[in-house]
């Protein structure tokens, strides 16, 4: 997935990386209908676009910080440098949206809720849902999931947080939450901070 921005639009053909795992996704979701499988793959692709938009906004904010720092005094540069990075609260919004979105897709197309399973002796996570999340994580580029210093969240984190967000969403009054979208307030807060940072407000 060299550039999801160009390939992962809702009306675009399925990206080759996702196409290569389509049969495995169908197996894990227990789908034998090609139309249903195509719908699930499209939803995964659209989910990745949503996450990509957040990552792109974060990188834009970082670029603006560097430009502003370069034109300010040394004293001001020190202050900006000390608080550089993502706006507060945006550290893992894209990862949390990915976790929730995959959990919702698993429920909608797999016809069963996402669940965690742990080994009795070693406590290691396993199971079909974890395999599903692992498959998607292995498919997308690291840049889509990277957090501070290029670190990528662990699969167990995505499984755990995604399931937690999924069950919260089931009883949420907002329809968008029940459809698998993370709390819009978090995205709007991040967007406001990005605009403020770039001097648009």
C-alpha positions as CSV (number, residue, x, y, z in Angstrom):
1,X,0.0,0.0,0.0
2,X,2.5,2.6,-1.2
3,X,0.0,5.5,-1.1
4,X,-3.4,4.7,0.5
5,X,-4.5,8.3,-0.2
6,X,-4.6,7.5,-4.0
7,X,-5.7,3.9,-3.8
8,X,-8.0,3.5,-0.8
9,X,-11.0,5.7,-1.8
10,X,-14.4,4.2,-1.4
11,X,-14.9,4.2,-5.2
12,X,-11.4,3.0,-6.1
13,X,-10.5,-0.6,-6.9
14,X,-9.3,-2.7,-4.0
15,X,-5.6,-1.9,-3.3
16,X,-3.3,-4.8,-4.3
17,X,-2.1,-5.3,-0.7
18,X,-5.6,-5.8,0.5
19,X,-6.5,-7.9,-2.6
20,X,-3.6,-10.3,-1.7
21,X,-5.2,-11.1,1.7
22,X,-8.9,-11.2,0.6
23,X,-9.2,-15.0,0.7
24,X,-7.7,-15.1,4.2
25,X,-10.0,-12.3,5.4
26,X,-12.9,-14.3,4.1
27,X,-11.7,-17.4,5.9
28,X,-11.4,-15.6,9.2
29,X,-14.7,-13.9,8.8
30,X,-16.3,-17.2,7.7
31,X,-17.6,-15.6,4.5
32,X,-18.3,-17.7,1.4
33,X,-20.3,-15.1,-0.5
34,X,-18.1,-13.1,-2.9
35,X,-20.4,-10.1,-2.7
36,X,-20.2,-10.1,1.1
37,X,-16.5,-10.5,1.0
38,X,-16.1,-7.6,-1.4
39,X,-18.2,-5.4,1.0
40,X,-16.0,-6.3,3.9
41,X,-12.8,-5.6,2.0
42,X,-14.2,-2.2,0.9
43,X,-15.0,-1.3,4.5
44,X,-11.5,-2.2,5.6
45,X,-10.1,0.0,2.8
46,X,-12.4,3.0,3.8
47,X,-11.3,2.5,7.4
48,X,-7.6,2.8,6.4
49,X,-8.4,6.0,4.6
50,X,-9.9,7.5,7.7
51,X,-6.8,6.6,9.7
52,X,-4.6,8.0,6.9
53,X,-6.3,11.4,7.1
54,X,-5.4,11.7,10.7
55,X,-1.8,10.7,10.2
56,X,-1.4,13.2,7.4
57,X,-2.8,16.0,9.5
58,X,-0.4,15.1,12.3
59,X,2.6,15.3,9.9
60,X,1.4,18.6,8.5
61,X,1.3,20.0,12.1
62,X,4.8,18.8,12.7
63,X,6.0,20.5,9.5
64,X,4.4,23.8,10.5
65,X,6.1,23.6,13.9
66,X,9.5,23.2,12.3
67,X,8.9,26.2,10.0
68,X,7.7,28.4,12.8
69,X,10.7,27.4,15.0
70,X,13.1,28.2,12.2
71,X,11.9,31.9,12.0
72,X,11.6,32.6,15.7
73,X,14.2,33.8,18.2
74,X,16.4,31.3,20.0
75,X,14.4,31.7,23.2
76,X,11.1,31.1,21.4
77,X,12.6,28.2,19.5
78,X,13.6,26.6,22.8
79,X,9.9,26.8,24.0
80,X,8.6,25.4,20.7
81,X,11.2,22.7,20.7
82,X,10.3,21.6,24.2
83,X,6.7,20.9,23.3
84,X,7.2,19.7,19.7
85,X,5.3,16.6,18.5
86,X,1.6,15.9,18.1
87,X,-1.1,18.0,19.7
88,X,-2.0,16.7,23.1
89,X,-4.5,13.9,22.9
90,X,-3.7,12.8,19.4
91,X,-1.0,10.2,20.2
92,X,-3.0,7.2,19.2
93,X,-6.3,8.4,17.7
94,X,-5.6,6.7,14.4
95,X,-4.7,3.4,16.1
96,X,-7.8,3.5,18.3
97,X,-10.0,4.2,15.2
98,X,-8.4,1.3,13.5
99,X,-9.0,-1.0,16.5
100,X,-12.6,0.0,16.8
101,X,-13.2,-0.2,13.0
102,X,-11.8,-3.7,12.8
103,X,-13.9,-4.8,15.7
104,X,-17.0,-3.4,14.1
105,X,-16.2,-5.1,10.7
106,X,-15.6,-8.4,12.5
107,X,-19.0,-8.1,14.2
108,X,-20.9,-7.0,11.1
109,X,-19.4,-9.4,8.6
110,X,-18.3,-12.2,10.9
111,X,-21.7,-12.2,12.7
112,X,-20.0,-12.6,16.1
113,X,-18.6,-10.1,18.6
114,X,-14.8,-9.7,18.8
115,X,-13.3,-11.5,21.7
116,X,-9.9,-11.9,23.4
117,X,-8.5,-15.2,24.2
118,X,-5.4,-15.8,26.4
119,X,-3.4,-18.9,27.1
120,X,-3.9,-20.4,30.5
121,X,-0.1,-21.0,31.1
122,X,1.6,-18.2,29.3
123,X,-1.2,-15.6,29.1
124,X,-0.4,-14.9,25.4
125,X,-3.3,-13.6,23.3
126,X,-4.5,-15.8,20.5
127,X,-7.7,-16.6,18.5
128,X,-9.4,-15.8,15.2
129,X,-10.1,-12.2,16.0
130,X,-6.5,-11.5,16.9
131,X,-5.4,-13.3,13.7
132,X,-7.7,-11.0,11.8
133,X,-6.2,-7.8,13.4
134,X,-2.7,-9.2,12.9
135,X,-3.4,-9.8,9.2
136,X,-4.5,-6.3,8.6
137,X,-1.6,-4.8,10.6
138,X,0.8,-6.8,8.5
139,X,-0.8,-5.5,5.3
140,X,-0.8,-1.8,5.9
141,X,2.4,0.4,5.8
142,X,4.0,1.2,9.2
143,X,3.5,4.9,8.5
144,X,-0.2,4.5,8.9
145,X,0.2,3.2,12.5
146,X,3.4,4.9,13.7
147,X,3.2,6.9,16.9
148,X,6.0,8.8,18.6
149,X,9.6,8.0,17.4
150,X,8.1,5.7,14.7
151,X,6.9,3.1,17.2
152,X,4.0,1.0,16.0
153,X,1.3,-0.1,18.5
154,X,1.3,-3.8,19.3
155,X,-1.4,-6.1,17.9
156,X,-2.5,-6.9,21.4
157,X,-3.0,-3.2,22.1
158,X,-5.2,-2.8,19.0
159,X,-7.2,-5.9,20.0
160,X,-7.7,-4.8,23.6
161,X,-8.5,-1.2,22.8
162,X,-10.7,-2.0,19.8
163,X,-12.8,-4.5,21.8
164,X,-13.2,-2.0,24.7
165,X,-14.3,0.8,22.3
166,X,-16.6,-1.6,20.5
167,X,-18.6,-2.5,23.6
168,X,-18.7,1.2,24.7
169,X,-20.1,2.0,21.2
170,X,-22.9,-0.6,21.5
171,X,-24.7,1.5,24.2
172,X,-23.7,4.9,22.9
173,X,-26.6,7.2,21.9
174,X,-24.8,8.5,18.9
175,X,-25.4,6.5,15.7
176,X,-21.9,7.2,14.3
177,X,-20.5,5.5,17.4
178,X,-22.7,2.4,16.9
179,X,-21.4,2.3,13.3
180,X,-17.8,1.9,14.4
181,X,-16.6,5.5,14.3
182,X,-14.5,6.8,17.2
183,X,-15.9,9.7,19.2
184,X,-16.1,12.6,16.8
185,X,-15.3,15.0,19.7
186,X,-11.8,13.6,19.8
187,X,-11.3,14.2,16.1
188,X,-12.8,17.7,16.2
189,X,-10.6,18.6,19.2
190,X,-7.5,17.5,17.3
191,X,-8.6,19.4,14.1
192,X,-9.1,22.6,16.2
193,X,-5.6,22.3,17.7
194,X,-4.1,21.7,14.2
195,X,-5.8,24.8,12.8
196,X,-4.8,26.9,15.8
197,X,-1.2,25.7,15.4
198,X,-1.2,26.6,11.7
199,X,-2.7,30.1,12.4
200,X,-6.0,29.4,10.7
201,X,-8.0,30.5,13.8
